[in-house]
Amino acid sequence: MSIIKLDISELQLGMYVTEIDRPWLESPFLFQGFILDNNELMGQVSDTCKYVYVDTEKSSRDVQSVLEQHREHEKPTVSQGVDMEFMKLADQFHSARFLYNKTSNIIKKMMQNISLGETVDTVKTKAMVEDMINVVSRHPSTMIWLTYLKDHDDFTLYHSINVCILTLSFGHWLGLDRSQLQTLGLGAILHDIGTMKVPTNIVQKTSALTTQEYERMQQHPKLGWEALRGKEYITKEVLDIVLHHHERYNGSGYPDKLVGEDNAYLTRLVALVDMYETARSDNHYRKGTSPHEVLKEMYVTAKENFGPDLVEKFIQCLGIYPIGSLVELERGDVAVVMSVNQTVKLRPVVLLVLDMDKKPYEVRKLMNLANMDWSETNITTILPPGSYGINVAKVVVEDFLPKEH
């Protein structure tokens, strides 16, 4: 695929617009990607955008010579060797954050309703999950990045959204169909809804729970199941996820001590991601662990918790160096893993943050380690979160997310 950026004044009929300069959700276009086949559509693009990205391979033959001239005159970027998908990260982050913020508002309202004994708006929740499936299917790396932008003071809210994003990304990677993804997404976003029925002083306690408090906390799956039972779009499979996301393959989980595949496949997917997201996140009583270390620990106990293959597939999905990992390169630079190359898992796309002398780059640069230009540049170390004072979430906000007004 060859994609070039064009000013609106340079567009011609027959060109295929694959991306625009703003989130698709904020545009009037019905389809995300279209060929300019009439003057009315050309005018609509001109009125909406300042520039667009054109896919030369999907454009008509009539404009190939014009596009070839643009390709020859394109200036090289600091992100040498990085695919266009990553060069448009800022646009993708903007679009994804728009959905993330919308989702957090809906889920916050839903959680407030549950805690007050009011009904749950499952219609809005289902529509929101549909939107998330669409964005995760197009830009999984971007959505996974947004799971780092959270507030530990509102852990349950952001944890639910992040489990949903990560589970949908995993399900998409596994090749699940649309119906399965809808079930997975609804179950994931609602999996901890029962905690709204548990006293706040237990949920937000900053020290270890007493035996009595822990037993009370263990009631949240059943409380969530009871709150959602009979609601529109809440199928038996969704309820099963809510009720059994703390079951374990060896029967050591709760509330029903299900063994092996007695616990449904989709439920086990959510259970696995729930454990991963909890372990890597800061919460009320502990600091999070690096994604790499969490995956190592989960791999050791995989057979006991989720069965022989599921954790291995999850690691394959996230990559050896998961998105958000802080790494050191052989030459001494410190970088953040931005995206995983599924075909060359040891060579992700990274954002250079510190140079070999551990001084901040004036302009951070993207580097695709799978590109031949960087074939001798290797990752040597995965660093603990916060190394050299680097906050990976802050890095993303500074470089890829426009300020909200």
Secondary structure, 3 states (H helix, E strand, C coil): CCEEEEEHHHCCCCCEEEEECCCHHHCCCCCCCEECCCHHHHHHHHHHCCEEEEECCCCCHHHHHHHHHHHHHCCCCCCCCCCHHHHCHHHHHHHHHHHHHHHHHHHHHHHHHHHCCCCCCHHHHHHHHHHHHHHHHHCHHHHHHHCCCCCHHHHHHHHHHHHHHHHHHHHHHHCCCHHHHHHHHHHHHHCCHHHHHCCHHHHCCCCCCCHHHHHHHCCHHHHHHHHHCCCCCCCHHHHHHHHHCCCCCECCCCCCCCEHHHCCHHHHHHHHHHHHHHHHCCCCCCCCCCHHHHHHHHHHCHHHHCCCCHHHHHHHHHCCCCCCCEEEECCCCEEEEEECCCCCCCCCEEEEEECCCCCEEEEEEEEECCCHHHCCCCEEEEECCCHHHCCHHHHHHHHHCCCCC
